């Protein structure tokens, strides 16, 4: 569908009020409001650097890594030379600290949203993978058959209003269903996920079973819907009109009952973090095809998937809801390239920790952009003339993932005393 006219006018108004806003200033403004740099701490207790200098250098390092331009490009002599920034990068920035900083920004975004603009608090999340290019010389670079290129994979979890609550590395050959479960369980944002949208590659019958046991509903967009099968609850049932799409065997309820304790133990292990989803699903799906617990989970998953397919085929509203959720995560993926532009968007480091750190900085930078864009939108819509102009379709299509007013390039000058003109 075409973009609503009023929404395009709103974006133009924001571009007029905050023209050419530096992406670095957006990161700075997000920190001055959410104070996430306090979570990036040294591994030792002693630190003689004053707070203002540390904050400025942390922001320069985070921006350099988040845009993939590197911290060398953020050097500003004589106050912040490359050695100073490298020291900050090595001593104060860690993957765990970055995850805490991201959580701080995401929770701040959820807290400042106005319900009459964004709706009530969301409990739905969409997830999808994104391939980032990597140099051929990288020991961790893999070739992806489906995407047809070399690189590494990142799996994103994005809620319906464009706040990314979790990101993780995954191997090209690893299960997207496992990454989906892991993200729902490990995210630290102040929201509960009860519906999870995925594409065809993020689901299987085992995932359906685990998601039900873990307390949220798996809702995939099935590309090959014509090849899906429905399962009978009892053997011998006859459905004259739909027999061609019924599976030959009925669900084995007895096997589910016999293995129920084992199934629940595995689900509890996932919930408590005693096992990770990738290892557990690999154990079931690779060499233990005849494992009784695997067979019971598959039977349970068939039952739950059959119920979902009936709902999916019956309700157009459900299909629209799933497509809408997945469109949000696709928008998130498309914005990655706007921010992560250095070295043509390709990762050069051979260290897995360094790769993860760069993409966590991208996650932090993009979450900061969503946070500040949310404030800008609310700043405009608090005026009566704009509030009255917005229709339900405008509000339904409203998203903070837009970049018309943002300039990620140029000279990186960081003035901590200059603030964006936001009254809230």
C-alpha positions, 0 to 999 in steps of 0.5 A: 500500500502507498504511504498515508499522505498525512504520515509523509507530511509528518516526516517532512515536518520533522525534517524541517524542525530537526534538519540534518541531525547528526547521528552522533548527536542522536546517540549523545541525546539518548545517553543524556536522557537514558544514561546508558554509558554508566553501565559501561564500566571498567573491570577494575575498581579504580578509575582516575578519569573524570566522568565527562571525559569518559562519557565523551570518549565512550560515545565516540567509540560506540559510534565508530564501532556501531557505524563500522567506520572504526574508532580511528575515524573518531579521533579528534586531536588534541583532546581525544587521540586514537590511543585514548579511544583505544584505551577506552574501547579495551577497558570499558566496553564489553559485550555484557555492558553493551547488552545492559546499555541496550536494555536501558535504551529499550526500556526508556523507549517503552516508558516514554511512549504515549498510548494514544499515539502508539497504542497500549503496551505490546506483547507481540514480537517478530524475529528474523535473521539478517546477513552481514558481509564479511571478508573472505579472509575471515575465519568465521565467514560462512557461505549462505546458500539461501542468501547466496553470499558470504558473511555472518548472520545476526538474529533480531527480535523486534516488537511491533513498534520497532524496539529491538529487544534482543540480538544474537549471532547465529551460524549460517547452518544453525536453526532459526527456531532455536535462535527465536526461542533463545531470544524470547527467553533471554531478552531483558526488556520490560515487556512480556512476549506472548506472541512471536511472529516468524517466517517459514524458516523460524518454525518447525513442529518441535518449536511449536511444542516448546513455545506452547510449553514456555508460555507464548504462541508461535505464529509463523508466516508459512510460504509453502502453505499449500504443502502443509498437512493437518493431523487427525485427533483420533485414528479413523476420523473422516473429513470428506471435504479436506481429506487431501490435506490430512496427514495419513497418521493421527496424533499419538496422544499416548506417547505424549502422556508417557513422555510428559515428565521428560518434555516438561524437564527439557522446557524447564531447563530452557526456561531457567537457562540450564540449557540453550535452545540450539544445543537442545534442538540439535540433540533432538533433530540430528542423531536421535531421530528415534528418541522417545522425547523427540517423538513425543515433542513432535506429536505435541507440535503437530497438534498445536500446529494443526490448531494454528493452521486452522486459525491461520486459514480461517482468519484474514485478521490473523494473517494481516497481523503476522504480516504486519509484525514481520514487516516491522522486522524487515524495516529494522533490517533495511535500516541496518545499512543506513547506520552500518555503512563503514567498509561497505558494511563488511566486517573485517575482524577475525575475533568472534567477540569483536564481531559481536561487539560491533553489531551490539554497538549497531543495535545500541545506535539504532535503538537510540535512533528509535528512542529519539525519533519517538520523542520527535514524533510525540513532540509534533503530535502534541500540537492540536493541529497535528493531533487532529490531522492524524487518521487511524490509518496514519497511526497504524502505519506510524513508525520511528524507523525513518531517517530523512532528517538524519545525517550519519556522515561528515565530520564527527564533532561531539559537543556535550553542551549542545542539546536537541530541541526537545521539550519532553 
